[in-house]
């Protein structure tokens, strides 16, 4: 009788997992969630993904790559699209070149925001910004042996994100101006990391997955919730995107949902906010 070879992603042994961008907010969350595995956590200083990985860097075989390294400066990509592409497209290609099952992360900004119901995996992308275009091209660069996870409005207890910015401003001011004409699903990186593990451990098919928090809100709604949950007395002045005069256009509506019956379900964004603030207080 011919023996079946065990899938290393489901076997009872410790996987060897590479995380790129391990110093970022999602990379750090993944390090915690996959801590039972043998994790090789590489920051930008360890591996600049615009360059191919060296054999000396990897030091042995891998079972899984969690690719979080990315150019996330949406406005900066408008003035340096080649720089953004070097990270988001070539960087993903270099991660895929390791020939190991890959999870790579994309964005709601691959859509133009004209829809008024949640975007699902079968909706055609139409990015409006250089950032969105590089992330879409990065999806293609991931190849067929990849889970491509689109998510949105990430926040966590570390790194640079909207939540941490609002908490800083809320301690300095009694009023902040926040955009009220963009709607999405703020997603706690801890919940996204857990969903990533479900995706991998469940041996769900490679391909495109929309994984974002349940519920939706505007940035102004999110800011008010942050101040309420943090116990800060701050007024939110609701403004339009046009008033900010940012270089890169943003989708007015970019709520993501999965049409896949077996997709991991993330908690509501408000639950993610409470979990994140609890993590920061702990």
N, C-alpha and C positions, 0 to 999 in steps of 0.2 A: 504494500500500500504506500502511495506517495504521500509524504507528510507536507502539510501546508506550512509555509513560512509565516510566522507571526508578524503582524503589522507592528513596527516599532512604536507607532503612535498609540497603540492600544495594549502593548505588552506590559507585563507587570514589573518591568525594570525601569530604572531611572533613564529618562530620555536625555539626550544632550541637546539643549535648546540654545540657539543664538538669538539674542535680542540686539538689534541695531537701535541707535538713538536712545540708549539705555539711561541717559541722563535726563531725558525729557519726562513730562508728566505721565504720558501713557507708558513709556518704557519702564518707569519706576513702578507703576501699578502692575504691569505684567511680571516684573521681577518678583513681586510679592505673591501673585496668584500662581505662578509656576515655580515657586520656591522648593517644592518637593522634587523637582527635576534638577539635573546637572546644568545649571544656567551659565552661559558665557555672555556676560553683559558688556557690550561694547558701546562706549560713548563716542561722540564725534572725535575726541582726541585720540581714541583707540583706532577708529576706522572712519576716515572720510570717504563716504560711500560714492563720491564722484569718481573714485578710483577703484579698480578691481581689488578684491581681497587677496592678500598674500597668503601662501601656505603656512608661513611662520605665525601669522596672526591667528589662524583657525585652530591649528594644533590638534588634529584628529577629526574623526568623522562626526557628522551632525545628523540629528533626526528631524529637526524642525527649525525653521527660521521665522522669527517674529520681527517684521521689518517696520519699525516706527520712524526711522530717520527720515526727515522731510524738511523741505523749505515751506514754512508756514506763514511767512510775511506776505500777506495778500497784496498789500499796496506796493511793497518792495518788488514784487514780481512784475509789476507793470513797467518799472524802469529797468529791471534786469531780468527779462524773460529767459535769457540764455543761462543765467546763474540758477534760476529756479528749475529749469529743465535739467541741468546737470545733476541736481539733487533728486528731483521727483521722477524723472524719466530714466536717466542713466543710472542713478542710484538704485532704482528698483530692478533694472536689468542686471546690475552687478549682484544684487541679492539673489535674483533668479538663477544667475549663472552658477551658483553653488550646487545646483541640481538636487535640492533638498525640498521637501514639502514646505511651502511658504505661505505665511499670512502677511498680507500687505494692506495698508489702510488708505482709503480714499475719502472723498468729501462730498457733502451736499452741494458744494459749489460747482459740480459738474452739470448742474441744472440751471436754467435761466429764470426760474421762479414764476413763470407765467401760469402754471397750474395752480388750482386752488383746492386740491385734494392731495393727500400724501403721495409722494413719489415712490414707486415700487421698482423692482429690479428690471422689469421689462420696459419701463419708460425710456425713451430716447434722450440721451444727454445733449445738452446744448450750452456749454460753458460760456460765460460772458467776460471772464477775466483771464489774464495770462496764467494766474495761479490755477484756476479751474481747468484750463487747457492742459497744463503740465501734469496735473493729477489724473486727468482722463487718459493722457498718453502713457502715464505710469501704470495705469490699470492694464493696458495692452502689453506693456513690457514685462508684467509679472508672469506671463505665460500660462500654460494649461495646468501646471501642477501647483496652483495657488488658490487660496481663498482670498478674494478681493473684498474687503470689508469697507463699505461706505458708512460713514458716521457723521455726526454734526455737533458743532458748538461744544467742543470738549472743554471740560474744566476738572481741576483736581486740587489737591492741597499743596502741590509744588508747581514750580514753573511759572510761565507767563500766561495768564488767562483772564477772562472777563471777571470771574468771581474774585480773584485776588486783587485785581485792579479796583473793583467796587469796594472791597473791604478797606483798601488803603485810602481811597477817596472819601469813604464814609466816615473815617476817623479824622479827616482834615476839613471837611465841608459839611454844611447843613443842606446843600442842594447840589444835585448832579444832573446834567442833561444827558438823556439816553434815547437812542433811536427807538421809535415805536412803529415803524412801517416795514420791519423785517420779522418774519415769523419762522421759527424752527423749533428744534427739540434739544435743549441743553442736556448734554450727556456726561455723566460722571465717569471718569476714566476707570475707577474701580469696578463699576458695573460693566463697562465695555471689556475690561480684562477678563472678568468672570465669563462673559458671553463668548469671548475668544476661546477660552478653555473648553466650554461646552461644544463649540464648533469643532475643535480639534479632537477632543476626547470622544465625542459622539460619532467620529468618522463620517461627518456630513460631507456631501459632495463638494469638490472644488468648484470654484466659480464665484459669481457675484452675490453678495449678501448685504442687505441693508440692516444695520444694527445700530439703533439709536434709542434714546430714552422714550418711554411712553409719554403721551401728552405733548402739548406744544404751547408756545407763548412768544411774545415779542421780547426784544432785549430789555425794554423798559419794564415789562412784567417781571422778567427775571431779576432785574436790579431791585425792584420793590420787594420781591420774595427774599432776596439775599439780605437786605436791610432788616426785614421783619424777623427772619430766622436768627440773625446775628444780634438782634436787640439794639440796632442803631437807629436813631431818630434822624432820618435823612429824607428830604423830599426829592422825588424824581420828576424832573421837567421833561415831558415827552416832546421829542423833536423828530424831524424827518431826516431821512438819509441824505437828501440834497443839502440840508443845512450843514452837514459835516464836511462836504466838499472833498471826499476821499478820492484818490486816483483810480482805484479799482471799483467797478460796479459790483454790487451784491444782489443775489436773488431776493426778491421781496417775500417769497414763500419757498421754503426748502425743507418741509417736514418729510422725514423718511420713514417708510414702513416696509416690512417684508411681505411679499406675496407667497413666500415659501412656508408650507404648513409646519415644517420641522425647524424653523428658525428659532434660535434662542430669543427669549423675550426679556427685555430689560425693564427694570422698575420705572415708575413715573419720575420725571425730572425733579420733582419736588422732593421725592424720597432720596434721590441722588444728592440733592443740595444738602439735606439734613445729614446724610451719611458723610459727606465731605467735610462739613463744618464740625461734626463730631470727631472726625479724624484729626482735624486741625487743633481741636481743644484737648485731644488725648495726649 
